[in-house]
Amino acid sequence: MSTAPSDVLVLIPARMAASRLPGKPLADVGGRPMIVEVARRAVAASIGRVAVATDTAEIADAVRAAGFEAVMTRPDHPSGSDRIFEALGTLDPEGKVQIIVNVQGDLPTIAPETIRAALAPLAEGPADIATLTALITEAGERTDPNVVKVVGTPIAQNRLRALYFTRTTAPFGEGPLYHHIGLYAYRRAALERFVALPPSPLEQREKLEQLRALEAGMRIDVAVVDAVPLGVDTPEHLARAKALLASQKT
């Protein structure tokens, strides 16, 4: 499959209601609101049109003031996937976009090449959905339930077919473990099907939305990248992100 930039839409869902770090999309990181830094990196990936999908006027205003695109969505979406599906219909009602990339708005240190890596599994294989992972190198992450693990079978160099996602330490035995990175690329039909599905039993048990797709028989392929970008969920994460961005400028 050949994917031209006009066929790809990068959407960044963002809302203000974060319990551990209220207002985090507008938190300052390196002199910019965090959502603007993520948008800047998504544009630098050069894979297609980029827009922030939000239900909050303040977020949209900040994004537009920085020269990026924002689209307003309903406030009652249960997940980012539902939000980007509404945004897709608004921005591309004619159905020209074939690949939608969902970039979390709390990844201000994500590298543009990491975003680009999510396209490869769809361009090179039959997957419905693509996502990312990195090898776990810190011992504590192997047992940390906040670190989601990909259980997958290798299908090519730096490529897995996902069999399961879990918060527990898996698979059992000697061998590598992989830290899932919550960035997704969907074929348009796959995103439409996914958001129409009800929450699945394993999704509800593990609190992992991607299990809904696997339980419905959808194929998720995973690109292995070099490192996990820092997700910002707490004031401590925010301080680390600021330090990382400051170090990149020196």
Backbone as CSV, one residue per row, in Angstrom:
resi,resn,N_x,N_y,N_z,CA_x,CA_y,CA_z,C_x,C_y,C_z
1,MET,0.845,-1.190,0.000,0.000,0.000,0.000,0.877,1.235,0.000
2,SER,0.616,2.136,-0.918,1.347,3.395,-0.969,0.502,4.472,-0.308
3,THR,1.049,5.116,0.694,0.304,6.122,1.441,0.938,7.490,1.227
4,ALA,0.255,8.346,0.489,0.709,9.711,0.285,0.284,10.555,1.472
5,PRO,0.986,11.683,1.721,0.606,12.528,2.852,-0.856,12.960,2.831
6,SER,-1.437,13.150,1.641,-2.840,13.558,1.571,-3.784,12.463,2.033
7,ASP,-3.283,11.230,2.109,-4.103,10.101,2.571,-4.052,9.931,4.085
8,VAL,-3.186,10.690,4.744,-2.943,10.509,6.177,-3.399,11.748,6.940
9,LEU,-4.104,11.515,8.034,-4.518,12.587,8.927,-4.023,12.255,10.328
10,VAL,-3.250,13.158,10.904,-2.749,12.988,12.266,-3.644,13.796,13.196
11,LEU,-4.253,13.119,14.160,-5.153,13.777,15.095,-4.631,13.631,16.515
12,ILE,-4.709,14.709,17.263,-4.216,14.751,18.635,-5.399,15.095,19.539
13,PRO,-6.000,14.105,20.191,-7.129,14.418,21.083,-6.639,15.092,22.360
14,ALA,-7.393,16.075,22.827,-6.978,16.805,24.030,-8.201,17.321,24.767
15,ARG,-8.175,17.174,26.080,-9.232,17.715,26.935,-8.605,18.172,28.241
16,MET,-9.314,19.001,28.968,-8.764,19.590,30.189,-8.952,18.717,31.417
17,ALA,-9.878,17.771,31.378,-10.257,17.006,32.566,-9.265,15.897,32.873
18,ALA,-8.105,16.264,33.417,-7.117,15.289,33.869,-7.031,15.388,35.386
19,SER,-7.367,14.307,36.078,-7.492,14.366,37.534,-6.146,14.592,38.225
20,ARG,-5.077,13.961,37.709,-3.782,14.068,38.391,-3.013,15.322,38.015
21,LEU,-3.344,15.927,36.875,-2.663,17.150,36.448,-3.669,18.008,35.691
22,PRO,-4.549,18.687,36.429,-5.599,19.475,35.783,-5.027,20.508,34.817
23,GLY,-5.689,20.635,33.663,-5.252,21.620,32.678,-3.968,21.286,31.971
24,LYS,-3.572,20.002,31.950,-2.234,19.679,31.456,-2.001,20.011,29.983
25,PRO,-3.011,20.015,29.089,-2.679,20.388,27.707,-2.076,21.780,27.581
26,LEU,-2.413,22.661,28.511,-1.906,24.036,28.455,-0.723,24.262,29.387
27,ALA,-0.272,23.198,30.060,0.902,23.340,30.942,2.117,23.737,30.119
28,ASP,2.913,24.636,30.657,4.093,25.122,29.945,5.199,24.071,29.929
29,VAL,5.710,23.776,28.745,6.878,22.905,28.589,7.827,23.583,27.610
30,GLY,8.928,24.054,28.101,9.901,24.690,27.216,9.403,25.960,26.564
31,GLY,8.504,26.675,27.248,8.021,27.937,26.698,6.802,27.813,25.812
32,ARG,6.265,26.610,25.669,5.051,26.387,24.869,4.042,25.582,25.674
33,PRO,2.748,25.749,25.392,1.780,24.810,25.969,2.096,23.399,25.485
34,MET,1.892,22.425,26.347,2.242,21.051,25.994,1.562,20.591,24.714
35,ILE,0.293,20.925,24.519,-0.411,20.488,23.324,0.212,21.095,22.074
36,VAL,0.737,22.290,22.179,1.404,22.930,21.038,2.723,22.226,20.729
37,GLU,3.450,21.822,21.760,4.701,21.091,21.537,4.437,19.761,20.844
38,VAL,3.366,19.076,21.245,3.031,17.813,20.584,2.646,18.063,19.125
39,ALA,1.841,19.091,18.883,1.454,19.421,17.506,2.679,19.768,16.667
40,ARG,3.598,20.508,17.240,4.821,20.871,16.516,5.600,19.630,16.096
41,ARG,5.687,18.644,16.971,6.418,17.417,16.662,5.664,16.564,15.641
42,ALA,4.343,16.567,15.733,3.556,15.824,14.757,3.706,16.417,13.357
43,VAL,3.725,17.722,13.261,3.946,18.370,11.969,5.348,18.044,11.440
44,ALA,6.318,18.021,12.341,7.696,17.715,11.934,7.839,16.285,11.417
45,ALA,6.919,15.400,11.778,6.964,14.026,11.263,6.705,13.979,9.764
46,SER,6.029,14.994,9.227,5.814,15.149,7.777,5.116,13.947,7.152
47,ILE,4.063,13.464,7.816,3.338,12.321,7.253,1.937,12.698,6.794
48,GLY,1.486,13.911,7.064,0.165,14.318,6.640,-0.348,15.497,7.444
49,ARG,-1.570,15.874,7.160,-2.234,16.978,7.855,-2.334,16.673,9.342
50,VAL,-2.150,17.696,10.168,-2.176,17.541,11.624,-3.240,18.465,12.206
51,ALA,-4.047,17.938,13.116,-5.030,18.776,13.810,-5.208,18.280,15.229
52,VAL,-5.477,19.207,16.123,-5.821,18.885,17.507,-7.333,18.809,17.606
53,ALA,-7.838,17.723,18.181,-9.278,17.528,18.377,-9.599,17.740,19.848
54,THR,-10.414,18.747,20.145,-10.649,19.106,21.538,-12.087,19.552,21.759
55,ASP,-12.509,19.507,23.017,-13.824,20.019,23.383,-13.699,21.321,24.172
56,THR,-12.486,21.871,24.222,-12.210,23.022,25.077,-11.711,24.202,24.250
57,ALA,-12.428,25.326,24.334,-12.083,26.487,23.520,-10.678,27.005,23.832
58,GLU,-10.273,26.951,25.111,-8.946,27.453,25.472,-7.833,26.657,24.790
59,ILE,-8.037,25.352,24.659,-7.038,24.522,23.971,-7.008,24.880,22.491
60,ALA,-8.184,24.968,21.879,-8.241,25.320,20.465,-7.605,26.678,20.210
61,ASP,-7.870,27.647,21.082,-7.297,28.983,20.908,-5.776,28.956,20.982
62,ALA,-5.232,28.192,21.934,-3.777,28.116,22.081,-3.138,27.459,20.861
63,VAL,-3.782,26.415,20.362,-3.253,25.708,19.191,-3.254,26.622,17.971
64,ARG,-4.366,27.317,17.756,-4.472,28.209,16.590,-3.541,29.398,16.715
65,ALA,-3.365,29.916,17.928,-2.458,31.046,18.125,-1.026,30.688,17.764
66,ALA,-0.687,29.406,17.909,0.662,28.943,17.572,0.787,28.572,16.086
67,GLY,-0.295,28.707,15.341,-0.242,28.449,13.914,-0.618,27.050,13.486
68,PHE,-1.235,26.282,14.398,-1.634,24.915,14.076,-3.151,24.821,13.981
69,GLU,-3.644,23.693,13.491,-5.071,23.513,13.258,-5.731,22.839,14.449
70,ALA,-6.933,23.280,14.759,-7.727,22.663,15.820,-9.143,22.474,15.323
71,VAL,-9.808,21.435,15.819,-11.196,21.165,15.478,-11.950,20.880,16.766
72,MET,-13.122,21.484,16.905,-13.919,21.298,18.103,-14.749,20.019,17.993
73,THR,-14.860,19.312,19.113,-15.630,18.074,19.185,-16.550,18.121,20.403
74,ARG,-17.455,17.145,20.461,-18.400,17.083,21.573,-17.663,16.818,22.889
75,PRO,-18.243,17.247,24.020,-17.577,17.034,25.313,-17.844,15.675,25.935
76,ASP,-18.715,14.856,25.345,-19.158,13.638,26.025,-18.499,12.366,25.496
77,HIS,-17.400,12.482,24.778,-16.747,11.280,24.247,-16.097,10.479,25.374
78,PRO,-16.295,9.153,25.386,-15.685,8.336,26.445,-14.200,8.092,26.254
79,SER,-13.685,8.310,25.044,-12.264,8.030,24.803,-11.730,8.917,23.693
80,GLY,-10.407,8.941,23.586,-9.768,9.679,22.506,-10.109,9.114,21.147
81,SER,-10.323,7.807,21.053,-10.673,7.189,19.777,-12.002,7.724,19.257
82,ASP,-12.975,7.865,20.147,-14.265,8.418,19.748,-14.126,9.879,19.333
83,ARG,-13.261,10.605,20.027,-13.059,12.017,19.702,-12.436,12.175,18.315
84,ILE,-11.432,11.355,18.015,-10.786,11.521,16.706,-11.707,11.050,15.578
85,PHE,-12.608,10.119,15.869,-13.531,9.688,14.830,-14.499,10.816,14.471
86,GLU,-14.970,11.548,15.465,-15.807,12.717,15.165,-15.010,13.753,14.373
87,ALA,-13.769,13.999,14.796,-12.936,14.984,14.100,-12.670,14.574,12.654
88,LEU,-12.475,13.287,12.430,-12.270,12.789,11.068,-13.459,13.132,10.184
89,GLY,-14.666,12.904,10.685,-15.850,13.213,9.897,-15.984,14.690,9.600
90,THR,-15.558,15.530,10.536,-15.623,16.980,10.327,-14.595,17.439,9.304
91,LEU,-13.369,16.935,9.422,-12.273,17.409,8.581,-12.241,16.746,7.207
92,ASP,-12.790,15.551,7.099,-12.711,14.812,5.844,-14.047,14.124,5.542
93,PRO,-15.109,14.901,5.347,-16.417,14.286,5.104,-16.491,13.517,3.794
94,GLU,-15.585,13.801,2.863,-15.609,13.109,1.569,-14.905,11.758,1.604
95,GLY,-14.233,11.429,2.698,-13.606,10.124,2.839,-12.316,9.941,2.077
96,LYS,-11.572,11.015,1.856,-10.309,10.897,1.126,-9.187,10.337,2.001
97,VAL,-9.224,10.638,3.291,-8.198,10.144,4.209,-8.379,8.643,4.412
98,GLN,-7.281,7.905,4.307,-7.331,6.452,4.467,-6.631,5.957,5.728
99,ILE,-5.711,6.755,6.265,-4.981,6.386,7.485,-5.129,7.517,8.492
100,ILE,-5.513,7.163,9.712,-5.642,8.142,10.789,-4.655,7.768,11.886
101,VAL,-3.799,8.701,12.251,-2.812,8.486,13.302,-3.261,9.239,14.543
102,ASN,-3.396,8.518,15.646,-3.831,9.078,16.920,-2.605,9.272,17.807
103,VAL,-2.217,10.519,18.010,-1.065,10.857,18.850,-1.580,11.448,20.158
104,GLN,-1.194,10.876,21.262,-1.643,11.396,22.552,-1.100,12.799,22.776
105,GLY,-1.945,13.644,23.356,-1.557,15.027,23.570,-0.663,15.264,24.760
106,ASP,-0.290,14.187,25.478,0.579,14.351,26.653,1.946,13.713,26.433
107,LEU,2.417,13.743,25.182,3.736,13.189,24.849,4.624,14.296,24.279
108,PRO,4.995,15.294,25.086,5.721,16.446,24.542,7.160,16.162,24.135
109,THR,7.685,14.990,24.492,9.065,14.671,24.094,9.110,13.651,22.962
110,ILE,7.973,13.298,22.384,7.978,12.276,21.341,8.754,12.763,20.118
111,ALA,9.574,11.892,19.561,10.376,12.248,18.395,9.534,12.119,17.127
112,PRO,9.695,13.011,16.165,8.943,12.893,14.914,9.125,11.539,14.240
113,GLU,10.335,10.967,14.321,10.559,9.667,13.682,9.773,8.549,14.377
114,THR,9.486,8.732,15.661,8.647,7.752,16.364,7.226,7.784,15.829
115,ILE,6.715,8.979,15.584,5.381,9.102,14.991,5.364,8.464,13.602
116,ARG,6.389,8.723,12.807,6.455,8.147,11.454,6.477,6.624,11.487
117,ALA,7.089,6.057,12.513,7.233,4.601,12.583,5.889,3.883,12.635
118,ALA,4.841,4.554,13.097,3.533,3.909,13.216,2.901,3.599,11.868
119,LEU,3.358,4.247,10.808,2.779,4.003,9.488,3.289,2.723,8.849
120,ALA,4.494,2.312,9.202,5.140,1.202,8.494,4.334,-0.097,8.526
121,PRO,3.783,-0.517,9.669,3.041,-1.784,9.665,1.835,-1.780,8.720
122,LEU,1.204,-0.624,8.532,0.068,-0.563,7.618,0.532,-0.523,6.162
123,ALA,1.665,0.116,5.929,2.179,0.208,4.569,2.742,-1.118,4.077
124,GLU,3.198,-1.962,5.015,3.932,-3.172,4.634,3.184,-4.470,4.915
125,GLY,1.976,-4.393,5.462,1.276,-5.620,5.817,-0.222,-5.437,5.885
126,PRO,-0.932,-6.488,6.304,-2.399,-6.486,6.276,-3.069,-6.009,7.554
127,ALA,-2.331,-5.439,8.496,-2.913,-5.070,9.785,-4.048,-4.066,9.629
128,ASP,-5.005,-4.125,10.538,-6.072,-3.137,10.629,-5.602,-1.893,11.378
129,ILE,-4.787,-2.133,12.399,-4.314,-1.085,13.296,-2.821,-1.299,13.513
130,ALA,-2.076,-0.215,13.634,-0.657,-0.291,13.972,-0.403,0.481,15.252
131,THR,0.575,0.028,16.015,0.973,0.740,17.215,2.466,0.528,17.426
132,LEU,2.983,0.994,18.563,4.418,1.016,18.801,4.772,0.356,20.129
133,THR,6.025,-0.080,20.217,6.532,-0.623,21.470,8.036,-0.401,21.537
134,ALA,8.591,-0.543,22.721,10.040,-0.489,22.913,10.435,-1.562,23.916
135,LEU,11.615,-2.081,23.760,12.127,-3.108,24.662,12.240,-2.554,26.083
136,ILE,11.763,-3.306,27.057,11.919,-2.909,28.452,13.354,-3.174,28.892
137,THR,14.013,-2.132,29.380,15.400,-2.255,29.825,15.559,-2.022,31.319
138,GLU,14.563,-1.452,31.973,14.619,-1.206,33.413,13.882,-2.327,34.137
139,ALA,14.523,-2.949,35.091,13.950,-4.116,35.765,12.602,-3.811,36.409
140,GLY,12.461,-2.625,36.980,11.224,-2.283,37.664,10.021,-2.228,36.745
141,GLU,10.237,-1.932,35.466,9.125,-1.851,34.529,8.524,-3.218,34.218
142,ARG,9.297,-4.272,34.440,8.806,-5.610,34.114,7.605,-6.004,34.975
143,THR,7.539,-5.485,36.186,6.452,-5.833,37.110,5.514,-4.663,37.409
144,ASP,5.749,-3.513,36.806,4.941,-2.327,37.067,3.619,-2.411,36.298
145,PRO,2.463,-2.438,36.988,1.185,-2.532,36.271,0.851,-1.283,35.463
146,ASN,1.541,-0.178,35.737,1.332,1.031,34.939,2.063,0.976,33.607
147,VAL,2.963,0.015,33.467,3.661,-0.199,32.205,2.932,-1.322,31.468
148,VAL,2.242,-0.974,30.394,1.491,-1.970,29.621,2.458,-2.741,28.736
149,LYS,2.324,-4.063,28.762,3.210,-4.915,27.969,2.497,-5.423,26.724
150,VAL,3.235,-5.477,25.639,2.758,-6.103,24.412,3.230,-7.547,24.413
151,VAL,2.309,-8.477,24.246,2.654,-9.867,24.010,2.433,-10.109,22.523
152,GLY,3.517,-10.377,21.809,3.395,-10.506,20.363,4.346,-11.529,19.797
153,THR,4.050,-11.954,18.599,4.926,-12.893,17.905,5.696,-12.145,16.828
154,PRO,7.012,-12.347,16.726,7.787,-11.638,15.707,7.361,-12.052,14.300
155,ILE,7.180,-11.063,13.432,6.826,-11.345,12.043,7.835,-10.761,11.061
156,ALA,8.730,-9.919,11.546,9.794,-9.329,10.728,10.737,-8.627,11.678
157,GLN,11.812,-8.095,11.150,12.746,-7.361,12.001,12.034,-6.139,12.592
158,ASN,12.105,-6.001,13.909,11.476,-4.889,14.627,9.976,-4.787,14.353
159,ARG,9.342,-5.949,14.229,7.906,-5.968,13.970,7.272,-7.160,14.677
160,LEU,6.174,-6.917,15.382,5.422,-7.955,16.074,3.980,-7.934,15.595
161,ARG,3.342,-9.100,15.651,1.891,-9.142,15.552,1.363,-9.293,16.966
162,ALA,0.534,-8.349,17.395,0.049,-8.353,18.771,-0.917,-9.510,19.011
163,LEU,-0.653,-10.246,20.077,-1.546,-11.311,20.525,-2.339,-10.883,21.751
164,TYR,-1.739,-9.989,22.561,-2.392,-9.550,23.777,-1.665,-8.317,24.302
165,PHE,-2.364,-7.546,25.111,-1.786,-6.429,25.859,-2.182,-6.639,27.316
166,THR,-1.251,-6.396,28.240,-1.549,-6.679,29.644,-0.738,-5.789,30.573
167,ARG,-1.263,-5.617,31.784,-0.545,-4.866,32.811,0.351,-5.769,33.664
168,THR,0.179,-7.049,33.519,0.995,-7.974,34.289,2.304,-8.258,33.560
169,THR,3.183,-9.031,34.191,4.465,-9.389,33.581,4.236,-10.554,32.629
170,ALA,4.367,-10.298,31.340,4.075,-11.337,30.345,4.842,-11.031,29.065
171,PRO,5.218,-12.094,28.355,4.972,-13.507,28.638,5.909,-14.050,29.724
172,PHE,5.559,-15.212,30.256,6.346,-15.870,31.289,7.639,-16.416,30.687
173,GLY,8.661,-16.552,31.527,9.897,-17.198,31.096,10.951,-16.207,30.647
174,GLU,12.082,-16.758,30.230,13.204,-15.931,29.786,12.904,-15.312,28.426
175,GLY,13.367,-14.092,28.264,13.200,-13.425,26.980,12.809,-11.975,27.154
176,PRO,12.747,-11.249,26.060,12.441,-9.819,26.140,10.999,-9.550,26.523
177,LEU,10.778,-8.412,27.165,9.447,-7.878,27.411,9.367,-6.510,26.732
178,TYR,8.170,-6.157,26.283,8.003,-4.936,25.490,7.002,-3.986,26.127
179,HIS,7.408,-2.738,26.219,6.618,-1.640,26.790,5.769,-1.027,25.677
180,HIS,4.451,-1.123,25.812,3.572,-0.568,24.786,3.565,0.955,24.827
181,ILE,3.575,1.561,23.654,3.479,3.009,23.492,2.113,3.296,22.873
182,GLY,1.304,4.079,23.552,-0.086,4.259,23.145,-0.302,5.244,22.016
183,LEU,0.320,5.001,20.906,0.124,5.774,19.679,-0.371,4.790,18.623
184,TYR,-1.442,5.149,17.922,-2.073,4.206,17.001,-2.234,4.806,15.615
185,ALA,-2.113,3.954,14.599,-2.482,4.306,13.231,-3.570,3.328,12.799
186,TYR,-4.663,3.864,12.312,-5.819,3.060,11.920,-6.073,3.181,10.422
187,ARG,-6.436,2.089,9.781,-7.104,2.220,8.505,-8.483,2.822,8.786
188,ARG,-8.980,3.605,7.865,-10.241,4.311,8.120,-11.366,3.343,8.490
189,ALA,-11.500,2.264,7.732,-12.566,1.299,8.016,-12.389,0.653,9.381
190,ALA,-11.131,0.462,9.796,-10.872,-0.143,11.100,-11.280,0.794,12.236
191,LEU,-10.982,2.091,12.094,-11.385,3.044,13.123,-12.911,3.116,13.215
192,GLU,-13.576,3.138,12.067,-15.037,3.180,12.065,-15.617,1.951,12.752
193,ARG,-15.045,0.787,12.475,-15.524,-0.439,13.107,-15.231,-0.429,14.607
194,PHE,-14.035,0.009,14.962,-13.617,-0.025,16.358,-14.529,0.813,17.238
195,VAL,-14.822,2.047,16.839,-15.622,2.922,17.703,-17.082,2.468,17.774
196,ALA,-17.499,1.623,16.831,-18.865,1.105,16.867,-19.006,-0.110,17.780
197,LEU,-17.882,-0.707,18.172,-17.917,-1.895,19.017,-18.197,-1.526,20.475
198,PRO,-18.924,-2.352,21.205,-19.092,-2.106,22.637,-17.822,-2.478,23.392
199,PRO,-17.614,-1.929,24.571,-16.473,-2.350,25.383,-16.487,-3.864,25.582
200,SER,-15.301,-4.469,25.504,-15.197,-5.923,25.561,-14.825,-6.393,26.972
201,PRO,-15.020,-7.673,27.274,-14.730,-8.170,28.627,-13.279,-7.965,29.056
202,LEU,-12.317,-8.319,28.201,-10.920,-8.168,28.590,-10.511,-6.696,28.649
203,GLU,-11.071,-5.896,27.774,-10.827,-4.447,27.838,-11.234,-3.902,29.198
204,GLN,-12.393,-4.305,29.661,-12.887,-3.795,30.938,-12.082,-4.340,32.105
205,ARG,-11.608,-5.564,31.969,-10.834,-6.168,33.048,-9.442,-5.547,33.169
206,GLU,-8.769,-5.387,32.038,-7.403,-4.846,32.042,-7.381,-3.316,31.998
207,LYS,-8.536,-2.700,31.676,-8.601,-1.248,31.457,-7.666,-0.840,30.310
208,LEU,-7.762,-1.618,29.214,-6.947,-1.371,28.026,-7.853,-1.420,26.804
209,GLU,-8.074,-0.260,26.201,-9.033,-0.141,25.108,-8.658,-0.978,23.885
210,GLN,-7.361,-1.147,23.636,-6.935,-1.859,22.432,-7.350,-3.335,22.445
211,LEU,-7.632,-3.886,23.625,-8.082,-5.274,23.684,-9.445,-5.458,23.015
212,ARG,-10.227,-4.403,22.939,-11.510,-4.476,22.238,-11.299,-4.893,20.779
213,ALA,-10.263,-4.337,20.162,-9.990,-4.670,18.766,-9.558,-6.126,18.630
214,LEU,-8.668,-6.576,19.507,-8.217,-7.961,19.423,-9.357,-8.932,19.677
215,GLU,-10.198,-8.630,20.650,-11.314,-9.531,20.947,-12.313,-9.606,19.792
216,ALA,-12.340,-8.563,18.968,-13.246,-8.546,17.818,-12.589,-9.159,16.576
217,GLY,-11.371,-9.677,16.739,-10.701,-10.318,15.613,-9.932,-9.378,14.710
218,MET,-9.731,-8.138,15.138,-8.961,-7.191,14.336,-7.474,-7.427,14.552
219,ARG,-6.697,-7.158,13.531,-5.259,-7.411,13.602,-4.520,-6.121,13.954
220,ILE,-3.654,-6.211,14.965,-2.799,-5.090,15.372,-1.352,-5.516,15.196
221,ASP,-0.619,-4.814,14.344,0.814,-5.034,14.201,1.573,-3.921,14.910
222,VAL,2.764,-4.251,15.393,3.488,-3.374,16.305,4.901,-3.139,15.783
223,ALA,5.266,-1.875,15.627,6.632,-1.517,15.258,7.455,-1.316,16.524
224,VAL,8.630,-1.912,16.558,9.531,-1.764,17.698,10.428,-0.558,17.459
225,VAL,10.384,0.424,18.375,11.198,1.630,18.269,12.226,1.646,19.397
226,ASP,13.084,2.650,19.365,14.242,2.653,20.267,13.910,3.020,21.709
227,ALA,12.914,3.888,21.908,12.677,4.386,23.267,11.217,4.758,23.451
228,VAL,10.797,4.775,24.713,9.436,5.161,25.070,9.412,6.663,25.350
229,PRO,8.566,7.426,24.650,8.472,8.855,24.964,7.838,9.057,26.333
230,LEU,8.201,10.127,26.992,7.687,10.411,28.327,6.245,10.886,28.242
231,GLY,5.352,10.159,28.894,3.974,10.597,29.030,3.822,11.436,30.288
232,VAL,3.109,12.533,30.188,2.978,13.466,31.311,1.610,13.292,31.950
233,ASP,1.605,12.726,33.164,0.366,12.508,33.906,0.370,13.153,35.289
234,THR,1.535,13.542,35.776,1.666,14.064,37.133,2.583,15.281,37.124
235,PRO,2.579,16.075,38.194,3.524,17.192,38.271,4.976,16.734,38.154
236,GLU,5.284,15.540,38.658,6.658,15.029,38.560,7.020,14.747,37.102
237,HIS,6.087,14.158,36.356,6.322,13.933,34.924,6.535,15.264,34.195
238,LEU,5.741,16.262,34.564,5.850,17.569,33.920,7.232,18.171,34.149
239,ALA,7.734,18.049,35.374,9.073,18.565,35.669,10.139,17.831,34.849
240,ARG,9.975,16.507,34.698,10.932,15.738,33.888,10.874,16.161,32.424
241,ALA,9.669,16.404,31.918,9.525,16.819,30.520,10.195,18.170,30.290
242,LYS,9.995,19.087,31.221,10.641,20.392,31.090,12.158,20.252,31.071
243,ALA,12.687,19.392,31.943,14.132,19.200,31.992,14.646,18.585,30.702
244,LEU,13.927,17.591,30.176,14.342,16.962,28.929,14.353,17.932,27.768
245,LEU,13.310,18.738,27.677,13.246,19.706,26.584,14.311,20.784,26.721
246,ALA,14.590,21.174,27.970,15.664,22.151,28.185,17.008,21.592,27.771
247,SER,17.238,20.319,28.061,18.510,19.698,27.692,18.661,19.557,26.174
248,GLN,17.540,19.408,25.463,17.592,19.290,24.013,17.928,20.612,23.332
249,LYS,17.693,21.708,24.049,17.978,23.033,23.478,19.415,23.468,23.706
250,THR,20.125,22.753,24.603,21.483,23.167,24.929,22.483,22.463,24.041
